[in-house]
Amino acid sequence: MITESAAPLPEELPAPPPPDAVAPGAPPDAVAPGEPPAPRPGLPARTTPPPVADRPTIELARRVVELAEDKKAVDIVLLEIEPLTTIADFLVICSGGSERQLGAIADGIAEGLKAEHATILGREGQAASHWILLDAGSVIVHVFAPPERDYYGLERLWTEARTILRVQ
C-alpha cells in the first residue's frame, strides 16, 4: 500500500507579484523589468571581484596583456576581431626575445589565468618552434619570436580589426 505524506508547509510564503508586474507567460519567479533579481536562498553574496571568466571579455583580454607585460613580452598588440569572425572576440599578439622567454610568457599567461579561475582551452606549439598559441575561449594569444612574427604577419592579416591597445 502506498501512502502519501504531505511535507510541512513553510510558515510564510512569499507574496506573488502583481499580475501586471511581470510579462505574460514568464516563470513565476520572474521579476519586473528594471528590478534587480532577489537573492536566491542558501547562496552567499559575493564579497570579492568575480573571477576573470565571469568578467566581460575585454577585461580578460586586458588581463592577458598585463600578464604578458609581467613576463617582459615586447610589441604587444590587442586587436578586436569580434566583428570579423566568430572564432574569438580578441586577439593578443606579442613577442619574446628567446625560446626561454617565449615559454615563460606563455606559461605566465596560462598560470595567471588559471589562478583567477579562467580556463585555457588549448595550447599549441612550443618555445622551440618560436610560436605558441593559447586559446582562452574569447581571447586567442599568439606568442612569437620576432622573425616568425614578421614572416606570418598576423597584424597584416587582421588589418580590418580595430587596434585596442599597443604596448611597445
C-alpha positions in Angstrom: 0.0 0.0 0.0 1.4 3.4 -1.0 0.7 6.3 1.3 1.5 10.0 0.6 2.9 12.1 3.3 2.5 15.8 2.9 5.6 17.9 3.6 5.0 20.6 6.2 4.4 24.0 4.6 6.6 26.9 5.5 5.0 29.3 7.9 5.2 32.2 5.4 5.0 32.0 1.7 6.3 35.0 -0.4 3.5 37.1 -1.9 3.1 36.6 -5.6 4.0 39.7 -7.7 1.1 41.8 -9.0 -0.2 40.3 -12.3 0.9 43.4 -14.3 4.5 43.4 -12.9 5.9 40.5 -15.0 5.5 39.6 -18.6 2.7 37.2 -19.5 3.9 33.6 -19.7 7.0 34.4 -17.6 8.0 31.9 -15.0 6.5 32.5 -11.6 9.9 33.7 -10.1 10.5 36.3 -12.8 11.0 39.9 -11.7 9.6 43.1 -13.1 11.7 44.9 -15.7 14.2 47.3 -14.1 14.2 45.5 -10.8 17.2 43.5 -9.5 16.6 39.8 -9.0 16.1 38.7 -5.5 19.0 36.8 -3.9 18.5 33.1 -4.0 18.2 31.4 -0.7 21.2 29.5 0.5 23.7 31.3 -1.7 26.1 33.8 -0.1 26.5 37.2 -1.6 29.9 37.7 -3.4 32.3 39.7 -1.4 35.3 39.5 -3.9 35.5 40.5 -7.5 34.2 37.8 -9.9 36.7 35.5 -11.5 38.1 36.6 -14.8 35.9 34.0 -16.6 32.8 35.8 -15.3 34.1 39.3 -16.3 33.5 40.9 -19.6 35.7 39.6 -22.4 37.6 42.9 -22.7 38.7 42.6 -19.1 40.0 39.1 -19.9 41.9 40.4 -22.9 43.4 43.3 -20.9 44.4 40.8 -18.1 46.2 38.7 -20.8 48.1 41.8 -21.9 49.1 42.6 -18.3 50.3 39.0 -17.7 52.4 39.2 -20.9 53.9 42.5 -19.8 54.8 40.9 -16.4 56.9 38.4 -18.3 58.6 41.2 -20.3 56.9 40.5 -23.7 57.5 43.2 -26.3 55.4 44.7 -29.0 52.1 43.6 -27.5 49.0 44.2 -29.7 45.4 43.7 -28.7 43.0 43.5 -31.6 39.2 43.4 -31.5 38.2 40.7 -34.1 34.7 40.1 -33.0 33.0 41.9 -35.9 35.1 40.0 -38.4 35.0 36.4 -37.2 33.2 34.0 -34.8 36.4 32.2 -33.6 37.1 34.8 -30.8 36.4 38.3 -29.7 40.0 39.5 -29.2 43.5 38.6 -30.4 46.6 39.3 -28.4 49.9 39.1 -30.3 53.3 39.5 -28.5 56.9 38.7 -28.9 59.8 37.4 -26.8 63.5 37.5 -27.3 64.5 33.9 -26.7 63.0 30.4 -26.6 63.1 30.5 -22.8 61.3 33.8 -22.7 58.6 32.6 -25.2 57.9 29.7 -22.8 57.9 31.9 -19.8 55.4 34.4 -21.4 53.0 31.6 -22.4 53.3 29.8 -19.0 52.9 33.1 -17.2 49.6 33.9 -19.0 48.3 30.3 -18.6 49.2 30.2 -14.9 47.9 33.7 -14.2 44.5 33.0 -15.8 44.3 29.6 -14.0 44.9 31.4 -10.7 41.9 33.6 -11.5 39.7 30.7 -12.4 39.8 31.3 -16.2 40.2 28.4 -18.5 42.8 27.8 -21.1 41.0 25.7 -23.7 44.1 24.8 -25.7 47.8 25.3 -26.2 49.6 24.7 -29.4 53.3 24.9 -30.3 56.4 25.0 -28.2 59.1 27.6 -27.5 61.4 25.6 -29.8 59.0 26.3 -32.7 59.2 30.0 -32.0 55.4 30.3 -31.9 53.0 29.4 -29.1 49.2 29.8 -29.3 46.9 29.9 -26.3 43.2 29.6 -26.6 41.3 31.3 -23.8 37.9 31.0 -25.5 37.0 34.5 -26.4 40.7 35.6 -26.4 43.4 34.0 -28.6 47.0 34.7 -27.7 50.0 34.3 -30.1 53.5 34.4 -28.6 56.1 34.7 -31.4 59.8 35.1 -31.8 60.4 38.3 -33.9 61.4 36.6 -37.2 58.4 34.3 -37.2 56.1 37.2 -36.3 57.4 39.2 -39.2 57.1 36.1 -41.5 53.5 35.3 -40.6 52.3 38.9 -40.3 49.1 38.4 -38.3 48.7 42.1 -37.9 48.6 42.4 -41.8 46.1 39.6 -41.9 43.8 41.3 -39.5 44.2 44.9 -40.8 40.4 45.4 -40.6 40.4 44.6 -36.9 40.3 47.6 -34.5 43.5 48.0 -32.5 42.5 48.4 -28.9 46.0 48.5 -27.3 49.6 48.5 -28.5 52.5 48.3 -26.0 55.9 48.8 -27.5 
